[in-house]
Amino acid sequence: MMKLYWAPGTRSLRTLWMLEEAGVPYERVLVDIRNGGQNDPAFRRINPMGKVPAFEDGAAQLAESAAICAYIAERCPEAGLAPKLGDPLRGRYFHWLFFEPGCIEPAFAQKFANFELPTTAAGWGDFTRVFDALETALQKGPWILGDKFSAADVMIGCDLLFGVERFKIVEPRPVFAAYLERCHARPALQRAMAIDAAG
């Protein structure tokens, strides 16, 4: 059975949502990150970075939200959370799936820490460029790939949820509000948020 190592109120929400979308049985293992649980040697063997989420599926062990979401999408093709091999949409799917760790996360760090880099030196450009690009992509909607919801929406949707609603560091835009409304309407996200809230 798939096993998710998680903690409430963290990036684990992405993988909770993804597993709920996949509709497969999985076990949750709570990592008490507020009391040093991430430093347990057994957990460090799964994720040497000592971060959540981390994931096991039999002998397969991995961490990093985007990697976990990609793995689940490939492992559970019947859920339809990734374009099939040979589908040209796979290019944009991977683009947006990894846009989160490559662009959104650094843009959040830039905003929180209030630092500037030359846009030519920063792989993400700058905070404004990241969210302008995302707004343009989501205007085509309803999902990041158009009509088809995917694991990329799990990553993008969670980050907009945190950036717009929880941390309020991304300015509200009508396109983001409409997209988040569609995300919130998904039963899988509702279940994941209930799990996260119950901790």
C-alpha positions in Angstrom: 0.0 0.0 0.0 1.2 3.5 -0.7 2.4 5.4 2.4 2.4 9.1 2.8 4.6 10.8 5.5 3.0 14.1 6.2 2.2 16.9 8.7 -0.8 19.2 8.7 -0.5 22.8 7.6 2.5 22.0 5.2 3.2 21.2 1.6 1.8 17.8 2.4 -1.6 19.1 1.4 -0.5 18.7 -2.3 0.1 15.0 -1.9 -3.0 14.4 0.2 -5.1 16.1 -2.5 -3.3 14.0 -5.2 -3.9 10.7 -3.4 -7.6 11.6 -2.9 -7.9 12.5 -6.6 -6.3 9.1 -7.5 -8.8 7.3 -5.4 -6.5 4.6 -4.2 -6.0 3.3 -0.7 -3.0 4.8 1.1 -1.7 5.0 4.7 -0.9 8.3 6.4 2.1 8.5 8.7 2.1 11.6 10.8 5.6 13.2 11.2 5.7 15.4 14.2 7.8 18.2 12.7 7.1 20.5 15.6 8.9 18.2 18.0 11.7 16.9 15.8 10.0 13.9 14.2 11.7 14.8 10.9 15.1 14.1 12.5 14.3 10.5 13.2 16.9 8.4 11.4 14.3 6.0 9.9 12.5 9.0 8.4 15.8 10.5 7.1 16.4 7.3 5.2 13.2 8.0 3.2 13.9 11.7 2.9 17.5 12.8 3.8 16.3 16.4 3.7 14.0 15.7 6.7 11.0 17.4 5.1 7.4 16.4 4.5 5.9 15.1 2.4 7.7 11.9 1.7 6.3 8.8 0.1 6.8 5.0 -0.1 5.2 2.6 -2.5 6.7 -0.8 -1.8 10.4 -0.5 -2.5 10.0 2.9 -4.1 10.8 5.9 -1.8 10.7 9.5 -2.9 10.2 13.0 -1.7 9.4 16.4 -3.3 5.8 17.2 -4.0 6.0 17.4 -7.7 7.9 14.2 -8.0 5.3 12.4 -5.7 2.4 13.8 -7.7 4.1 12.7 -11.0 4.7 9.3 -9.6 1.1 8.8 -8.4 -0.3 10.0 -11.8 1.9 7.4 -13.5 1.2 4.7 -11.0 -2.6 5.3 -11.2 -3.3 5.9 -14.9 -7.0 5.0 -14.5 -7.4 8.2 -12.5 -6.5 10.2 -15.7 -4.3 12.7 -13.8 -1.7 13.0 -16.5 -1.8 13.0 -20.3 -1.0 9.7 -21.8 2.4 8.9 -23.4 2.4 10.3 -26.9 -0.1 13.0 -26.1 1.4 16.4 -27.1 -0.2 17.9 -23.9 2.4 16.0 -21.9 4.9 18.7 -22.7 2.8 21.4 -21.1 1.8 19.1 -18.3 5.4 18.6 -17.2 6.0 22.4 -17.8 3.3 23.3 -15.3 3.9 20.5 -12.9 7.5 21.6 -12.4 6.7 25.3 -12.7 5.7 25.1 -9.0 9.1 24.1 -7.6 11.1 25.9 -10.3 9.2 29.2 -10.3 6.4 29.6 -7.7 8.4 28.4 -4.7 11.4 30.7 -5.4 9.0 33.6 -6.1 7.3 33.0 -2.7 10.8 33.0 -1.1 11.6 36.2 -2.8 8.5 37.9 -1.6 8.7 36.6 2.0 12.4 37.5 2.4 12.0 40.7 0.4 15.1 40.2 -1.8 15.8 41.2 -5.4 17.9 39.6 -8.0 18.5 40.6 -11.6 15.7 38.9 -13.6 18.4 37.5 -15.9 20.1 35.8 -12.9 16.9 34.4 -11.3 15.6 31.2 -12.9 12.1 32.3 -12.1 12.6 35.9 -13.4 10.8 37.7 -10.6 7.6 37.4 -8.5 5.4 39.5 -10.8 6.5 37.6 -14.0 5.7 34.3 -12.4 2.1 35.2 -11.5 1.5 37.1 -14.7 2.5 34.0 -16.7 0.3 31.9 -14.5 -2.7 34.3 -15.0 -2.2 34.2 -18.7 -2.1 30.4 -18.8 -5.2 30.0 -16.6 -7.3 32.4 -18.7 -7.8 29.6 -21.2 -9.2 27.4 -18.4 -10.9 25.8 -16.8 -7.7 24.0 -15.9 -4.0 24.7 -16.5 -4.1 22.3 -19.5 -7.5 23.5 -20.7 -10.5 21.1 -20.2 -8.6 18.4 -18.4 -7.8 18.5 -14.7 -4.3 17.0 -14.0 -1.6 16.6 -11.3 -0.3 20.0 -12.5 -3.5 21.5 -11.2 -2.9 19.9 -7.8 0.5 21.7 -7.6 -0.7 25.0 -9.0 -4.0 25.0 -7.1 -2.3 24.3 -3.8 0.2 27.1 -4.3 -2.5 29.6 -5.3 -4.6 28.5 -2.3 -1.6 29.2 0.0 -0.4 32.4 -1.8 -3.8 34.0 -2.3 -5.9 32.8 0.5 -3.7 31.8 3.4 -0.6 33.9 3.2 -2.2 36.7 1.1 1.1 37.4 -0.7 -0.4 37.0 -4.2 -2.7 39.8 -5.1 -6.3 38.6 -5.8 -7.0 38.5 -9.5 -10.4 37.4 -11.0 -8.7 34.6 -12.9 -7.1 33.2 -9.8 -10.4 33.5 -7.8 -12.4 31.6 -10.5 -9.7 28.9 -10.7 -9.6 28.5 -6.9 -13.4 28.3 -6.8 -13.2 25.4 -9.2 -10.5 23.7 -7.1 -12.5 24.1 -3.9 -15.5 22.5 -5.6 -13.5 19.3 -6.1 -14.5 16.6 -3.6 -10.9 15.3 -3.4 -9.6 18.7 -2.3 -12.4 19.0 0.2 -11.5 15.6 1.7 -7.7 16.5 1.7 -8.4 19.8 3.5 -10.6 18.0 6.1 -7.8 15.5 6.8 -5.3 18.4 7.0 -7.5 20.4 9.3 -8.1 17.4 11.6 -4.3 16.8 11.7 
